[in-house]
Amino acid sequence: MSIAENIAAVRQQMDQAARETGRTGADIILVGASKMNDAAACQEAIAAGIDALGENRVQEMTAKLAENAYEGRPLHFIGHLQRNKVRQVVGKADLIQSVGSAELLQEIEKAAGRLELCQDILLEVNIGGEAAKSGFSPDQIHAAAEMARALPHVQVRGLMTIPPVAAEPHGNLAYFEKMRWLYVDINAKIYDNKMEYLSMGMSGDFADAIRCGSNMIRVGTAIFGARDYTK
Ligand SMILES: *Cc1c(COP(=O)(O)O)cnc(C)c1O
């Protein structure tokens, strides 16, 4: 299957899940997780109508930016961001989805202030409370949202999560529902309902995520095929 055929198949499943919640596929943003896929593959996805592309690694993103891989679509940074690489991402990525600590928030604020711009971000929630994963815990996320709101060069556009690897089909439904609740609550209490994005759902579980209120999914394998980690 080509990238275009894969995107069409994903779009169809997005639409079906969205209709179960009174929306359509057009209400959901499809971000292609393009790590380990080259600039040509990114451009193929853009030609096939992907809404945005998401990168995980700063070095790979920088190299592909130089090849105009993302031209024509927004670029999202979705991977773990080290504080010493923040300056390479701020002002380059249209949306930094993976902001999961107060230190990283402050570093982004500093870099965006230096460039005199306002950086759009999502706050990442470690919804499964996994020790090895970054992100604010559900207990911390309200305070983090309050803190971020006070930063002049950062704009929180929503929340993002990567739930634990599910042991069984539909294993992440409870996490997705908890995220939906956090999103609605924080949006109403702290952001005057001006946040727009709840980013959750990947190749294996995006239909469930959409059923639970996601409006932004990050899909790699189902679009680009399995990644070859041996290369
Ligand atoms: C790779 C990646 C995805 C996509 O994962 P697939 O299972 O290949 O769809 C989504 N989100 C993040 C943060 C990723 O790193």
The ligand as an ORCA input file, in Angstrom:
! r2SCAN-3c Opt
* xyz 0 1
  C       6.190      7.434     16.815
  C       5.175      8.216     17.566
  C       3.820      8.140     17.260
  C       3.283      7.209     16.195
  O       3.374      5.890     16.593
  P       2.786      4.718     15.650
  O       2.452      3.638     16.593
  O       3.865      4.356     14.691
  O       1.595      5.257     14.983
  C       2.947      8.939     17.965
  N       3.358      9.768     18.936
  C       4.656      9.871     19.281
  C       5.058     10.811     20.349
  C       5.589      9.084     18.612
  O       6.874      9.167     18.974
*
